[in-house]
Amino acid sequence: MKKLLLAATALLAVSTAAFADDAKHGSPHVALGDVEWFDAPIPGVQLALAWGDDATGAAWLFKIDPGVELPMHIHTHDYWGLTIQGNWVHVHEDGSETPTGPGDYALVRGGDVHADKCDDVAPCIGLLAFTGPRDVALAQ
C-alpha cells in the first residue's frame, strides 16, 4: 500500500506539472461549472489549475469525493486553502481535525504534516494558493 501511495504521489507531481504547462483558460472569467478537472492518481480526487505558474507558485482547485481521505503528507512551501463547497476537514499530525465550510480559509505552513478528507454528502471543492512551487510527499 505504501508503494502504491508513493507511486501515486510521484505521478500526481508529474501529471499536474505537465497539465500546468498546457492550462489556458482563454477568458478572464471561469465559472466553477466550466472548470476542466483531471483525475489525480488518488481515486476520488480531481485537480485543476486555477491560475499561475506551478514552477513559482500557482493556485489549484481540488475536488474530493465524499468520504475520501488523503494520507498524511507534507508540502515544501506554505499554501492558503479556501473552502468553496462542502465540509473539507484538515487533519493535523496529532490526529486532531479542523473542519472547514464554504468561505473558510487557513494558512498551512510548508513542512507541516497533515491530511485532508471530505466529510460531506457532496464533493468538497477548495482552492490551494501556493507561495512557491507545489509539491507533495508522503509523511514518514
C-alpha positions as CSV (number, residue, x, y, z in Angstrom):
1,M,0.0,0.0,0.0
2,K,2.8,2.4,0.9
3,K,4.5,1.8,-2.5
4,L,1.1,2.5,-4.2
5,L,0.8,5.8,-2.4
6,L,4.4,6.7,-3.2
7,A,3.8,5.9,-6.9
8,A,0.5,7.9,-6.8
9,T,2.3,10.9,-5.2
10,A,5.0,10.8,-7.9
11,L,2.5,10.5,-10.7
12,L,0.5,13.4,-9.2
13,A,3.5,15.7,-9.2
14,V,4.4,14.8,-12.8
15,S,0.9,14.9,-14.2
16,T,-0.1,18.2,-12.6
17,A,3.2,19.8,-13.7
18,A,2.5,18.8,-17.3
19,F,-1.0,20.0,-17.0
20,A,0.1,23.4,-15.7
21,D,2.2,23.9,-18.8
22,D,-0.9,23.4,-21.0
23,A,-3.5,25.2,-19.0
24,K,-5.1,28.1,-20.8
25,H,-8.4,29.5,-19.8
26,G,-8.9,31.9,-22.7
27,S,-11.1,34.1,-20.6
28,P,-10.6,36.3,-17.5
29,H,-13.7,34.6,-16.0
30,V,-14.1,30.9,-15.4
31,A,-17.4,29.6,-13.8
32,L,-16.9,26.7,-11.4
33,G,-19.2,24.6,-13.6
34,D,-16.8,25.1,-16.5
35,V,-13.6,24.0,-14.8
36,E,-11.7,21.3,-16.7
37,W,-10.9,18.8,-13.9
38,F,-8.5,16.0,-14.4
39,D,-8.2,12.8,-12.2
40,A,-5.4,12.7,-9.7
41,P,-3.7,9.4,-9.0
42,I,-5.7,9.1,-5.8
43,P,-9.2,7.7,-6.6
44,G,-11.9,10.2,-5.7
45,V,-9.6,13.3,-6.1
46,Q,-9.6,15.7,-9.1
47,L,-7.5,18.8,-9.7
48,A,-7.5,21.9,-12.0
49,L,-5.0,24.7,-12.4
50,A,-6.9,27.9,-11.4
51,W,-4.1,30.3,-12.3
52,G,-0.4,30.9,-12.0
53,D,2.8,29.1,-12.9
54,D,3.3,25.9,-11.0
55,A,7.1,26.4,-11.1
56,T,6.9,29.6,-9.0
57,G,3.6,29.4,-7.2
58,A,0.1,28.7,-8.5
59,A,-3.5,28.3,-7.3
60,W,-5.0,24.9,-7.7
61,L,-8.6,23.8,-7.4
62,F,-9.3,20.4,-5.9
63,K,-12.4,18.3,-5.7
64,I,-12.5,15.4,-3.1
65,D,-15.4,12.9,-3.3
66,P,-17.5,12.4,-0.1
67,G,-15.7,10.1,2.3
68,V,-12.3,10.2,0.6
69,E,-9.4,10.6,2.9
70,L,-5.9,11.6,1.8
71,P,-2.9,10.2,3.6
72,M,-0.6,12.2,5.9
73,H,1.7,14.3,3.7
74,I,3.7,17.5,3.5
75,H,4.4,20.3,1.1
76,T,7.7,22.3,0.9
77,H,6.0,25.7,0.7
78,D,3.2,27.4,2.5
79,Y,-0.3,27.5,1.0
80,W,-3.5,29.2,1.7
81,G,-6.5,26.9,1.5
82,L,-10.1,28.2,0.9
83,T,-13.1,26.0,1.1
84,I,-15.6,26.6,-1.7
85,Q,-18.0,23.8,-1.2
86,G,-18.6,21.0,1.3
87,N,-17.1,20.2,4.7
88,W,-13.3,19.9,3.9
89,V,-11.5,18.6,7.0
90,H,-7.9,19.4,7.7
91,V,-6.3,16.6,9.8
92,H,-3.3,17.7,11.8
93,E,-0.3,15.5,12.6
94,D,-1.6,14.7,16.0
95,G,-4.9,13.5,14.6
96,S,-6.9,16.5,15.6
97,E,-9.2,17.8,13.0
98,T,-10.2,21.3,11.8
99,P,-13.5,21.2,9.8
100,T,-14.0,24.0,7.3
101,G,-17.1,25.2,5.4
102,P,-17.6,27.4,2.4
103,G,-15.8,30.7,2.8
104,D,-13.4,29.4,5.5
105,Y,-9.7,29.8,4.8
106,A,-6.4,28.9,6.5
107,L,-2.7,29.0,6.2
108,V,-0.8,25.7,6.1
109,R,2.9,26.1,6.6
110,G,5.4,24.3,4.5
111,G,6.7,21.2,6.3
112,D,3.6,20.8,8.4
113,V,2.4,17.1,8.3
114,H,-1.3,16.9,7.6
115,A,-4.0,15.0,5.8
116,D,-7.3,16.1,4.3
117,K,-10.7,14.5,3.9
118,C,-14.2,15.3,2.7
119,D,-16.8,14.9,5.4
120,D,-19.9,15.7,3.4
121,V,-22.6,14.1,1.2
122,A,-21.4,16.2,-1.8
123,P,-17.9,16.6,-3.1
124,C,-15.7,19.1,-1.3
125,I,-14.2,21.8,-3.5
126,G,-11.4,24.1,-2.4
127,L,-8.7,26.3,-3.7
128,L,-5.0,26.0,-2.7
129,A,-2.8,29.0,-3.4
130,F,0.9,28.0,-3.0
131,T,3.6,30.5,-2.2
132,G,6.2,28.6,-4.2
133,P,6.4,25.5,-6.4
134,R,3.7,23.0,-5.4
135,D,5.0,19.6,-4.3
136,V,3.7,16.8,-2.1
137,A,5.4,13.9,-0.3
138,L,4.0,11.3,2.0
139,A,4.9,11.8,5.6
140,Q,7.3,9.2,7.1
